[in-house]
Amino acid sequence: LRLVQGIQYQTYQEAAIALGLFQDICEATYAIEEAIASYSRPSQLRFLFAYLLLDFPSPAIQIWDQFHSAMSADFDLHYEQQEAQSRTLQSISRILRGNGATLKQYGLPEPAIIERELNIELDAFASQREELLARSHRSYDAFNADQRHVFDTIYSAIPEGGCFFIDGKAGRGKTFLVQALCDRIRGEGQLVCITGSTALSVTLYDRGRTAHSMFGIPVRENSTELISSIRLTSPRAELLYHASFILWEELPMANKAAVECADELLRNITNDKHPFGNKTFIGIGDFRQVAPVTPATTAPAAVFDSSIRSSSLWPHFQILRLTTPIRTASDPLYSDWLDKVGGGIPPHNTEVALDHLGEVDSLQEAVDFLFPDETTMNLSQSVLRSFLSPFNMQVDEFNDLMLKQLPGNEGYYP
């Protein structure tokens, strides 16, 4: 369609002009000339230009070449010519995106400048790119077969987009795998957006934020339909538009309404009706752990109805499973027991048998077991051990015993 008399044109509009389909291309130019004669502000000219493109078959490149100086006059007062034109294109791009269109669609050049929020995100890793790539390759070399398969599947899909869910029980190496993916993509200079269902879940990654913050999801109870507060012309929308990879940690904890809100936002930002705007969207988690919160009810049907698994989006996810224990690999009996408890494998008792776990009769025995003398003198080993108790009083007693056991003089610093 873009081939006219043996010449391949860049856009359909240029081809249409060559074919003579625009018999009177002056309609758009007359409109802008009239606006200039009426002393319209540059911002008004940009608005008019964008809507001429949206509503009428106007030759975008010709009009841009003819009137870009008038449309960028306000930016010319503060910036050099090239940056002023880039900011003009950026302003027009926002108007088009707010109406489901893009500059590329009309053959217009992309602006050379980028939004501040996007710039901050890219600059955060610009000086670390070689280190990130090297770390990613080291992690890849350490992967087991499951992890390598998941990494290769997702990484190869990034140019085309798609939805993936990494399903793995605790201790299967999900975080290690995803961190390597993020390192690889950031090391290549691409943008990664990391979110999570809770603030705690995103502390595992650099520059993570909650899904409610990232996607502008309203915090409401008993809502089956949520609308994002993010404007399509905002810097946050620009950030999401340029993201190569979006990660949602602890996805099974999220209410499906929140996930569907993010999906709708991304479709609108990208003007793409595929799930999540055809971005590479990765969910991570374990459905055996914390389920979505359902106020005033714990009925299984209500919990399932609020889960992402009951959403129309779920069939679009490719499920990638990590099955090999890593954290508990040295204790297969304990690992198997954890899997059975998490999987609800019979017998279904209200009490979980802990017969295979060791017991101590006093706090002193706990101290001696956790921190024998050879461990106390080895700091790298000591930091890998801890004492957990539901009672602060027991923690204080344990700490007192530990202080008495440590060599050296005790000091008090008020």
URLINHU-V656281 format. One record per residue. N is the residue number from 1. PHI is phi as a letter, one per 20 degrees, with the letter a starting at -180 (999 if undefined). Layout:
N;PHI, N;PHI
This chain:
1;999, 2;e, 3;e, 4;c, 5;l, 6;n, 7;d, 8;e, 9;e, 10;f, 11;c, 12;f, 13;f, 14;f, 15;f, 16;f, 17;f, 18;f, 19;f, 20;n, 21;f, 22;e, 23;f, 24;c, 25;f, 26;f, 27;g, 28;f, 29;f, 30;f, 31;f, 32;f, 33;f, 34;f, 35;f, 36;f, 37;f, 38;e, 39;m, 40;f, 41;f, 42;g, 43;f, 44;f, 45;f, 46;f, 47;f, 48;f, 49;g, 50;f, 51;f, 52;f, 53;f, 54;f, 55;d, 56;c, 57;f, 58;d, 59;f, 60;g, 61;f, 62;f, 63;f, 64;f, 65;f, 66;f, 67;c, 68;f, 69;f, 70;f, 71;f, 72;d, 73;g, 74;f, 75;f, 76;f, 77;f, 78;c, 79;c, 80;f, 81;g, 82;f, 83;f, 84;f, 85;f, 86;f, 87;f, 88;f, 89;f, 90;f, 91;f, 92;f, 93;g, 94;f, 95;f, 96;f, 97;f, 98;f, 99;d, 100;m, 101;c, 102;c, 103;f, 104;g, 105;g, 106;d, 107;m, 108;e, 109;f, 110;f, 111;f, 112;f, 113;e, 114;c, 115;f, 116;g, 117;f, 118;f, 119;f, 120;f, 121;f, 122;f, 123;f, 124;g, 125;c, 126;g, 127;e, 128;d, 129;g, 130;f, 131;f, 132;f, 133;f, 134;f, 135;f, 136;f, 137;f, 138;f, 139;f, 140;f, 141;f, 142;e, 143;f, 144;e, 145;f, 146;f, 147;f, 148;f, 149;f, 150;f, 151;g, 152;f, 153;f, 154;f, 155;f, 156;f, 157;e, 158;g, 159;f, 160;e, 161;n, 162;q, 163;d, 164;c, 165;c, 166;e, 167;d, 168;b, 169;f, 170;g, 171;n, 172;e, 173;n, 174;f, 175;f, 176;g, 177;f, 178;f, 179;f, 180;f, 181;f, 182;f, 183;f, 184;f, 185;f, 186;f, 187;f, 188;e, 189;n, 190;e, 191;e, 192;d, 193;d, 194;d, 195;c, 196;b, 197;f, 198;c, 199;f, 200;f, 201;f, 202;e, 203;f, 204;f, 205;c, 206;f, 207;l, 208;e, 209;b, 210;f, 211;f, 212;f, 213;f, 214;f, 215;d, 216;m, 217;e, 218;f, 219;e, 220;c, 221;e, 222;l, 223;d, 224;e, 225;b, 226;c, 227;d, 228;f, 229;e, 230;e, 231;f, 232;f, 233;d, 234;e, 235;g, 236;f, 237;f, 238;f, 239;f, 240;f, 241;f, 242;e, 243;f, 244;e, 245;b, 246;c, 247;d, 248;c, 249;f, 250;l, 251;g, 252;f, 253;f, 254;f, 255;f, 256;g, 257;f, 258;f, 259;f, 260;f, 261;f, 262;f, 263;f, 264;f, 265;f, 266;f, 267;f, 268;f, 269;f, 270;e, 271;l, 272;c, 273;e, 274;f, 275;g, 276;l, 277;m, 278;m, 279;f, 280;f, 281;d, 282;d, 283;d, 284;c, 285;q, 286;b, 287;f, 288;e, 289;e, 290;f, 291;e, 292;g, 293;f, 294;c, 295;g, 296;m, 297;b, 298;c, 299;f, 300;g, 301;f, 302;f, 303;f, 304;f, 305;f, 306;e, 307;e, 308;g, 309;f, 310;e, 311;e, 312;f, 313;f, 314;g, 315;f, 316;e, 317;e, 318;e, 319;e, 320;d, 321;d, 322;d, 323;d, 324;e, 325;f, 326;d, 327;f, 328;d, 329;f, 330;f, 331;c, 332;f, 333;f, 334;f, 335;f, 336;f, 337;f, 338;f, 339;f, 340;f, 341;f, 342;f, 343;e, 344;m, 345;f, 346;g, 347;f, 348;e, 349;d, 350;f, 351;d, 352;e, 353;f, 354;d, 355;f, 356;e, 357;e, 358;f, 359;c, 360;c, 361;d, 362;b, 363;f, 364;f, 365;f, 366;f, 367;f, 368;f, 369;f, 370;f, 371;c, 372;f, 373;g, 374;f, 375;e, 376;f, 377;e, 378;d, 379;f, 380;f, 381;e, 382;f, 383;f, 384;e, 385;c, 386;b, 387;d, 388;d, 389;b, 390;f, 391;d, 392;f, 393;f, 394;f, 395;f, 396;f, 397;f, 398;f, 399;f, 400;f, 401;f, 402;f, 403;f, 404;f, 405;e, 406;f, 407;f, 408;o, 409;e, 410;e, 411;c, 412;d, 413;c, 414;f
